[in-house]
């Protein structure tokens, strides 16, 4: 199975916390990896930056988005639990919880609003903000590499032409 996007993780994460107990992020990641039948290779797959496991990052963002919507709350560093609002959502038995679903909560809408003039929009909904930055970085890197290659090729043509003329004169 492919690593699920952070929105696909939201409902199983909320259900996991539905017991009302405090849970650590590590415990939650392990549980959800098992629920999604992820292989060891998939669990070890890193973001392009190599700084974090992709699945761990996506669980973290799912948790963050649901905290911003008031469905989960931090209890202490690295730990969280479901809120009364989160329990109400579970009673409704939604088919899925995603960004569109979370937009019904004013706190989440406020969280998604740009805070400063010129601030960029939230990332596409199928990738985490960190993955969005990775994609932007890769696009810039690839664009720069392409420009540099084109510049080198342009500079090589006159130099090669000059060498060809010189070698003709010598022969």
Secondary structure, 3 states (H helix, E strand, C coil): CCCCCHHHHHHHHHHHHCCCCCEEHHHHHHHHHHHCCCCHHHHHCECCCCCCEHHHHHHHHHHHHHHHCCCEEEEECCEEEECHHHHHHHHHCCCCCCHHHHCCCHHHHHHHCCCCCCCCCCCCCCCCHHHHHHHHHHHHHHHHHHHHHHHHHHHHHHHHHHHHHHHHHHC
